[in-house]
Amino acid sequence: MPLKNNVNIRSLLVGLLYALFTQDSLAAQDDDLKKVETGTALAGRLAAVGQVFSGSGSTLSMASGFLVSPCHVLTAGHVLAKVGEHVQIGSDVRFVLSNAYARLSAPVTGMVVAASQNFTMQANPEGFDQQRIPNDWALIELVHTISDVEPIKLLYQGASNSAEIVFTVAGYPIGQRRQGIYAQERCAKWSSLHGGIDLKNILIADCAVRAGMSGGPMLLDDGNQLIAAGIMVERFTIGQKIMTIGVPVSAFADQISEVMRDSDVCAVGSPFVWPATLRTD
């Protein structure tokens, strides 16, 4: 598609989001994001959400990620890529499961084993980009399993992701006075079709997200467990109103399935689950 048309589509979509924000009093604000206190039921349900570290020194990157098997972690691609480059398969990563300061927990090393090569890190992304967002994901394989934490299951590709769905989002914001995992529960999803623009490979929700939470999960609650419908990758703001932009599991499900199945560390079957509360498409 010509660049001019891409710009026109992006401008139209931003205009639609602006109209939504100015009319919707329920859009998220920073105060909606709350620290998850250790020992609570929610903390237990989010035990598989941790921090991802890559690089060192001036190139150190800190973000969020979550276990989807005893040895696999999903995160956002942009937290692992250098400017002007793709996410490098085989690059070293560290993963920490902790509700306290990361330095108090021993990181588990790993490496990137799957990532979209259609994603290129930009120094100053031009805002909402329908081509970039669906490719902003990466899968990490740890050097050993984490057996005492239950991984988060992924939403089965055939399950509906209708507009009535609500999410819980969780991750580790940078620069908090009391470092730890933060979450917002029951924030509404925005429709995946709006104004004739197909957003089937992008999730938009009225959820608060801050720097450092990229790579964290967008979770559905089926009553028995929290199920990841996608990965948080961007924060979209107008004034004090916030929306979370995410990559749905369906955008990368096929790519990660084979890699996880062939793992030498913890070969697993399907990481997906079909919630009984959701209909089929």
N, C-alpha and C positions, 0 to 999 in steps of 0.2 A: 504494500500500500504506500502511495507517495507520502512524503514527510508532511506536506501541507494538510492532507486528510487526517493524518495522525494528530496533528496539532488541533485541528478543528474538533475531532472526537474528544480529545482531552479537555479542550475548553468547554465543550458542551457538557461533559460529565462533571467537571468542576462546578459549572453553573447549576446543574441539578443538585449536587451535594450542598451547595450554598443555599438553594431554595429550601431544601429539606431542613438544614440546620436552623434557618430563620423561622421556620414554622413549627419545629419539633422541640417542645420544652423539655423532653425527656433525654435529649442528647447528653452524653456523659461529660463530667467535669473532673478535674484532677482529684478533688476530694472524694470522689466515688471509689477511688482505689484505696484499699485498706490493708494494713499489715496483717498477715495471718499469724496469729499467736501460736507458739509452740504448744503442743499437747491438745489442741482443739480437734474436733472431728474433721474440719476442713483441712487442717494441716496434714492429717493422716491421708486424706484423699489426694493431696497434692504432693505426696512424698517423692514421686518420680520426677518432679520438676526441679531442675538444678541450674547451675551456671556453667557456661562454656567460655573457655579462655583459649585464645590463639595468639601467636606472636609473642614478643617480649619487648621490654623497654618502651621506646617511643611508638612502636608498632603493636603494642599490646591491645587486644580487643576483648571486651567483656560483654557477654550477652546471656541469654537464657536458652534452655533446651530441655528435652524431656525424654526419659527412657521409653522406648516402644518395644523393647525386648530386654533380656538380662544383659545384653552387651551392645545394644544399638540406641543411639540418641539422634533425635531429629532437632534441627535448628534452622535458622534463616541463613541463606547463602551469603548475604551481604556482610555478615559478621565475620566471615572467614576469607573473603576475597580481598586482594589488593586492588587499588584503583587502576582501572584500565585492563584488568585481568579477569578470567573466569575463576571459579573456585577450583583449586588444584586438588585433584584426586591424589591421595597419599600424603597430604599435608598433615602435620602433627597438631593435635588438639588436646585440651585437658578439660575434664568434666568433674564438677564438684556437686555432690548432694549435701545440702546443708541449709538449715534455717538460721544459721548464725553467720559470723564473718567467714568468708571463704578461706582466709589464712588459718583458721582453726581446724579445717578438715583436710585430709589428704586427697589430692586430686587423683583421678584415674586417667591415665593417658590413653589416647586413641588416635585414629586417623580417619580422614574423610574417605569414604568408600563409594559414595554416589552423590552427584550434584548435577544440575542442569548446565550444560555447556552453552546454552543459549542466554545465560545470564552473565553480564559484564558489569563489574562494579564501577560506578560513576562517582566522581568527586562531588558533584552537586546535581543530584537527580532533579529532573524537571517536574517534580510532583507526581500526580497520579499517572501511571504508565501501564496500559493494558498489556503490553508486550513484556515488560520487565517483571511485574509482580508475580505472575504464575510460575516463573522460573526461579524465584528467590527462595530456594530450599536446599538443604544438604543433609546427608545421612552420615553419621560417625559410627565407627566400630571401635569399641573399647578393647584394650589388651586382655582384659579378663572380665568375667561376669560380675554383676552386682545382684546377688541372690536374695538379699533380705528386703528388697523393695519391689513391690508389684508394678510392672510396667503399665503404661497407659495404652489401652487398645485404640485402634484407629477406626474411624467410621467407614463402614463398608461402602464401596463405590455406588452400589445400586440403591442405597438408602436415600430418602428424600432429605433435602436441606431447605425446607420451606421457610417462608417469611415469618411464620409463627414461632420459630425456634428461638430459645434464649441461650446465651452462652455464659460460662464462667471463664474468665481469662486470668492467667497467673504468670508471674515472672519476677525477676530480680532487678528493680530499678537501680540505676547508678546514682550515688550521691545522697542516699537517704541517711538521716541522722542515726536511725536504728536499722542497720542493714538486715535484710531477710527477704522472705518471699512475700509479695503483695498480690492481692487478687481483687477482682470485682465480680460479684455473683449476679446472675440473672439479668444480664444486659441484653437488649433486644437486637435481633438481626435485622438489617435493612434488606429490602427485597433484592433478589439477584437479577431481576429484570426491571429496568426503569427507563422510560423514555425511548424504548426501542433499542437500547444498547445492551448487548448480551454480555453479562458479567459472570457466566457460569464458572470461570476459572479464577474468580476473585470473591472473597468474603468481605463484607462490610458490616460492622456492628457498632451499636451505641455503647462501646466499652472504652474505659479509660486505659491508656497505655503510656508508659514513659520510656525514656532512653534506658537501655539495658534490658528491657523486656522483649525485644525482638528475639524470635526463636521460641518463645513460650507458646503453650497450646491454647487454642480456642476450643473449649470443652462443652459437650452436651451432657446432661444428666438424665439417664434413663431410669433412675430410681435405685438401681443396683450399683452403678459405677459411673465415673466420669469418662467420657469417650471423646477423643480428639477429632474434631471436624476439620481442623486446619492449624496453620502456624501463623502467629502474628509477625508482620514484617514492616508495617508503617503506621505512623500516627498522622491523622489528618485533622487539622484544626481550623476553625473559623471563630475568632474571638476567644471566648473561654470554653466553647463547646468542642468536644473531641469525638472522633470516631477511630476505630481500629480497622486497619486494612490487613487482610490475611490471605494466605494461599490455602485453598481447600485440599484435603487429602487426595481427592480425585485427580488433581493436577500432576501428582508424582507417584501414585500408588503402584502403577505397573513397573516403574523404574526401581523402586526400593524392594519390591517383593522378591525378585530373583536374587538380588544381592543378599538379602537377609536369609533366604533359603539356603544359599551356598556358603554361608559363613563358616570359617574354620574355628571360630571362637564359640559361637552358640547358634548353630543352624536351627532355625525355627520354622514352624509352619506359618499359617496365615496370621498376620498381626491385626487383622480386621475383625470387627464384630458388627452384627446387625441388631440394632436396638429394637426391642419389641414395640416401642412407643412411636416409631416412625414408619410411615408407609413407603411403598416402593414407588419409584418414578414411572 
